Every structure is written in structure tokens, then in C-alpha cells.
Amino acid sequence: MRIIKKNNNLETSFENELVILNMDSGKYIQLNSSATNIWRLLEKFEDVNKIQAELKDLYLVTDKDLARDIDSFIASAKEAELIEVSY
């Protein structure tokens, strides 16, 4: 799976979390620290497997839990129209 950030996003930090707004749709999400790490890794990688490998080094979680968290992030970011996903 490949994920690409849309260009029309505005980011700002708010109370130790990151808020991302799609300027066209007005939809937004508020990310906790682990979701912010996923968002930041999208600047470096588009491939979900590479993102998961990077996060595996940061967190002590099972591959199953990590994959679930990444999938949840992708669903939220896609719902907010912040990313495009291709398979």
C-alpha cells in the first residue's frame, strides 16, 4: 500500500498534539504522539511496510498491534481527506 500526503494540508501543534486541516474540505484530525510519528514518516516514505519497519524500532508492540494502529491512522487520515491511498 502506498500513501501520499495531499498538498492542501495545514499543520499546527496544539497541546502536545498535531492538528492537520485539509484547506479544501475543512476536515481535520488531531494526532497523538504515535500518530504524529506516522504522519512525519510519510514525509520520508510512501510505503506502509517501510513506515511499519521504522515504527517497530520505536515502540515495543507486536506486529499485529502496530499494523492495526497504522490501519486506524490511515482510515482516519483518509476520512479527513488528508492522504491518498493506492494499492
C-alpha positions in Angstrom: 0.0 0.0 0.0 1.2 3.5 -0.9 0.2 6.6 1.0 0.7 10.2 -0.3 0.0 13.3 1.7 -2.2 15.8 -0.1 -0.7 19.2 -0.7 -3.5 21.3 0.7 -3.0 20.4 4.4 -2.2 22.9 7.1 -0.5 21.6 10.3 -0.2 23.2 13.7 0.8 21.9 17.2 -1.8 22.2 19.9 -1.4 21.0 23.5 1.3 18.4 22.6 -0.7 17.1 19.7 -0.6 17.8 16.0 -3.8 19.1 14.3 -4.0 18.8 10.5 -6.6 20.6 8.4 -7.5 19.9 4.8 -7.8 23.5 3.5 -10.2 22.5 0.7 -12.7 20.3 2.6 -12.3 21.9 6.1 -11.9 18.4 7.5 -9.3 17.9 10.2 -7.8 15.4 12.6 -5.9 15.7 15.9 -3.0 13.3 16.3 -1.4 12.0 19.4 2.3 11.4 19.5 2.4 8.0 17.9 0.1 9.1 15.1 2.2 12.2 14.7 5.2 9.9 14.2 3.3 8.1 11.4 2.5 11.4 9.8 6.1 12.6 9.9 7.3 9.3 8.4 5.0 10.0 5.4 7.4 12.8 4.6 10.2 10.1 4.2 8.3 7.1 3.0 5.1 6.4 1.0 5.2 2.6 1.5 3.3 1.4 4.6 5.8 -1.5 5.1 8.7 0.9 5.4 6.7 3.1 7.9 5.9 0.0 9.9 9.6 -1.1 10.0 10.6 2.3 11.2 8.0 2.4 13.9 8.9 -1.2 15.0 12.2 0.2 16.2 10.5 3.0 18.2 7.8 1.1 20.0 7.6 -2.2 21.9 4.5 -3.6 20.3 3.6 -6.7 18.3 3.5 -6.5 14.5 -0.3 -7.1 14.7 -0.9 -4.2 17.1 1.4 -1.9 15.1 -0.4 -2.8 11.8 -3.8 -2.2 13.5 -2.6 1.2 14.7 -1.3 2.2 11.3 -4.5 1.0 9.6 -6.5 3.1 12.1 -4.4 6.1 11.3 -4.8 5.6 7.6 -8.6 5.3 7.9 -8.8 8.5 9.9 -6.5 10.5 7.6 -8.3 9.2 4.6 -11.7 10.1 6.1 -10.3 13.6 6.7 -9.1 13.8 3.1 -5.5 14.4 4.2 -4.0 11.5 2.2 -4.4 9.4 -0.9 -4.1 5.7 -0.8 -3.2 3.3 -3.6 -2.8 -0.4 -3.6 
